[in-house]
Amino acid sequence: MHAMTDLTSHLTYVCDSRDLPSESAKAVVVDARELVAWRDSAGDAHVWDDRCPHQGSDLASGGVEGCVLVCPSHGWRFDINGQFVVPLRVFSESRRPPVFARTYETVEQDGRVFARLTD
Ligand code: FES
């Protein structure tokens, strides 16, 4: 007999959906990992390491602007894929290799937010 695979079986609970209003970010510690859970203006939840790839500031203290998470220290902006978003006016910056925040696959189900916390 085969057991049914639970969608959340390989996922880790992060927070309740109701604790993550639209365009908000929240620091969460799960299994000693410091994470930021945030929700964009389209309603999608995201779970990332709470560490800016620039100089390590906690992203949860930043703000959400639409579908972008903004680091509080120097204003770097990251899209929903975790990629540093380059202001169009800064041409020289656009020639850099891409920089990413550490992201995790995130699933929201039954009023709860889960993430696949890979190493
Ligand atoms: S530490 Fe995040 S922008 Fe500098």
Boltz pocket constraint, residues with backbone or C-beta under 6 A from the ligand:
constraints:
  - pocket:
      binder: B
      contacts: [[A, 52], [A, 53], [A, 54], [A, 55], [A, 56], [A, 57], [A, 71], [A, 72], [A, 73], [A, 74], [A, 75], [A, 76]]
      max_distance: 6.0
